[in-house]
Amino acid sequence: METKNKQFELIITVVNKGFSGEVIDASRKAGAEGGTIMHGRGTGIHEKAKFFGITIEPEKEIIFTLVKKGSTDTILDAIVEGANLNKPGKGIAFVVDVPRVAGITHIEDLFKD
């Protein structure tokens, strides 16, 4: 199944390694079906730490949460609260429009108008 005319958004959340569970839990409680977690490495101003004079770039987890428009604000607010994103150095979340989606047949009923 490929949807072309439906409106989806992708919430992308970047947190320190080990904190993706808070994001997934908060988003599910707010109505999201789940998410995809990827691993990365940060280079922001709050990310640099030194250990015996060696700069360490902490590992990150990137969570992709596909949601139907209309539920985005509720789910994003829950993520911000659940992962403490309103505090410095905790992470970042942003939303991207997704005009086409394929491969969501297992949750097809969730996205019906």
N, C-alpha and C positions, 0 to 999 in steps of 0.2 A: 504494500500500500504506500502510495506517495501522496501527500497532501500538498496542494498548491495554493488554495484559496483560504486556508485556515491561518489563523494568526498565533504564532508561537513566539516565545522569548526564551533566551538562554541566560540563566544566572550563572556567572562565572565567579567563583570565590577562591581566593588564594590565602592560605593560612600556613602557619608553621607546621612542620611534620609532627604528626601525632594528634592534630586537632580536627581532622576531617570528620571524625565521628560526631562532634558537636554540630557541625554544619549539616550533616545528613540527618541526624536526629531532629534538629530544629525544623528543617525543611519538610520532613515527613509529617511531623506534628501539625504543620501549617497546611498540609494538603498535597505536597509533592509526592510523586510516585517513588522517587529514588534519585540516584545521581551516579556520575562516573568520576572516579578519582584517578588523577595522574600525578606523577612526581616531578618536581622541578627544583630549581635552586634560585634563591633570591639575591638581589644586589642593592636593595633599598638602603636608605639612610639609617634605619633601625636594625639592619641585618648584619653589620660587620662586628665581629667580636675577635679578640686576640687571645691566643693560647700559646704561651712561650714565644711571643713575638710574631706568630704566624696568624695571618688574617684567615678567619674561618667564615665561609658563606653558608649559613644554615639551609638545610633542605626544606622544601616547601611541598605542600599538597594542593593541587588545583582540582576543584570540584565543579563539574558541569551538571547543572540541574535544568532540564527542559521542562518548561511550564506553559500552560495555555494563558494567553493574555487575559487579564481579568483577575488572575490569582497571583500575579508577579509581585505586587506590592506587599501583600500579606506574607508571602513566602520570604521575600527579601528582608522584610522587617524582622521576621522570626530568626533568620540566619544572623542578622546583625546583633540581635539580642543574645541568641544562643552561643555565638562564637565571640562575643565581646568585641565586635569590630569597631565599636565607638571608642575604644581605648588605643593609644599609640602602640604600634608594633604588633598588633594582633592579627592584622590581615586586611584584605580589601575585597570588595564584591562590586560587580558591575553587571549591567544587563545589555544584551545584544539581541536585536530583532532576528528572527529566523523565519524567512518567508516560505521555505520548503522543507519538508521532513519526509524521510523514508525509513521503513524498518520498525515502525512502532505498532505492528499488528498485534502484539501481545497485550497492548493496553489500548486498543482501538476504541473501546467503549468510553474510556476516560476522555477522549478528545472529540467525541461526537457533539454536534451542535444541539 
